[in-house]
Amino acid sequence: MSLKPHTTQWHQFFQRWANTGLSLQGQIRQMLVSVILDEQHPVDAPIPSSREMAAQLGVARNTVVIAYQQLVDEGYLVSRERKGYFINTNILAGRVERTAGPREAPLAPPEWSRRFRFRPTEQRNIQKRADWQRFPYPFLYGQFDSSLFPIADWRECCMKTLSVLEINEWAQDMIFRDDASLVEQIRTRVLPRRGVWATNDEIIITVGAQQALYLLADLLVSSDTPVGLESPGYPDARNIFSSRSQRIVNLPVDDGGLQVSDTLYTCDYIYVTPSHQCPTTVTMPIERRHALLEMAEKADFILIEDDYESENRLHGDPLPTLKSLDRSDRVIYVGSLSKSIAPGLRLGYVVGPAELITELRGIRRLNLRHPTVYMQRAFALFLSLGHHDALLRRLSAAYRQRAQRLLEALKEHLPEVQATPVSGGASCWVRGPGWLDAAELARAAAELGVLIEPGSVFFNQDTPPTNYFRLGFSSIDDEQVAPGIALLGQALRALAPREKG
């Protein structure tokens, strides 16, 4: 039987929840629920009185009293007159009794390695550190800057979505459906910005643009389907489509994005990023867009247009999307809602012919039914109140300044490299000297507090070039850009081969 925790133990328990962001009352609740459910306190012994617990934890007694009463109301504690508070034994009913000792090794475990269809962990993926926020110079793409996050606006939308009337809408099982208010906002607010017009039955919500690609691959691609991918290109698209098809066609890019060549005739589907090519960020000219669509009609292939970060154009007027120019329903349009506000929200969408969207709903139901409707509804409110458009304007101004500082800093501190001009998005594609191994540079720079992304993962070939890297600026303050690049230059020159004298 567990021993009654003494003063030091209660204080130690409390410290586990000290940095959760909850109020003191919430921290006390978490501590006691953990103690109760983990059976760290005997059920026949009272927990400390509110006065005693307050003294041990160094908090106001009333804070403890409220926490105790809430746990009584929820059935975790019972109050016995003149005896104090005890654990409610009913809360532990129906649990399998704990077995003593370590779990024995299985007698005949299955040989899992021969059962896997493929090994996702062995694919080449973009690597990002979980502790990136502790580094002073995080030149990472796809992370967010907390100073730009619209905390008050987002909290307002979340709180309104928790009203009784709203809960009745989003708490139900939607099965095939999406939240109608979000679909409507995408149709009337988001898509028209890109010249795309669709009906409600031509839109499906996904858990980010990445799930959109996975659903499309699951539905449309078989083992012998030829799929064309940009090289360099988005690694997760490569990994998703190559997990289905053995016929991946590498398509070269230049300063106008995907090259329109006879190689495209061999493809059934082509994944393309025309607004900001991933990872080079170059924009496909309008003439090439028309040529690509003309070839798609002539050769009978489908274009999967990933219009990521299209709203972050830093110079000039935005070009029409492939989807807006499409007259034969050959373009499947994939977009992201959460990338501009916070990638952790994971909301994206697909626009396509109603017949395709209906089947995508069917396969999504098998996959996860639907994205969290609470998040869908909160984001719909965020859009309808104009918060999203206001955020995009702030981000555009911030990214424009950061991009300018980054290019200036590269010119001053890293003249050895060649940076692709930044026309939009939130990253810069850099080619280093031929001798450079960007993975080594990333390791050396991290020791100086600078995080960068080696570029070899973006190339589809087996032996990719090693002298490219990507510098993101969505998560770094503009004042940190120049000092960070100066340190990166220091790291690069320390790796440079010494000249023979």
Salt bridges, closest charged atoms under 4 A:
GLU39 OE2 - ARG95 NH2 3.53
GLU74 OE1 - ARG29 NH2 3.36
GLU111 OE1 - ARG114 NE 3.69
GLU122 OE2 - ARG119 NE 3.74
ASP131 OD1 - ARG129 NE 3.03
ASP131 OD2 - ARG134 NE 2.80
ASP145 OD2 - ARG402 NH2 2.55
ASP153 OD2 - HIS387 ND1 3.54
GLU156 OE2 - LYS160 NZ 2.99
GLU156 OE1 - HIS387 NE2 3.16
GLU166 OE1 - ARG377 NE 2.68
ASP173 OD2 - ARG369 NE 2.85
ASP173 OD1 - HIS370 NE2 3.66
ASP178 OD2 - ARG361 NH1 2.80
ASP178 OD1 - ARG364 NH1 2.64
ASP179 OD1 - ARG377 NH1 2.42
GLU184 OE2 - ARG187 NH2 2.76
ASP218 OD1 - ARG244 NH2 2.60
ASP254 OD1 - ARG288 NH1 2.79
ASP300 OD1 - ARG330 NH1 2.95
ASP307 OD2 - ARG194 NE 2.74
ASP389 OD1 - ARG193 NH1 2.69
GLU412 OE1 - HIS413 NE2 3.81
GLU416 OE2 - ARG493 NH1 2.80
GLU453 OE1 - ARG470 NH2 3.08
ASP478 OD2 - ARG405 NH1 3.50
GLU479 OE2 - ARG405 NH1 3.32
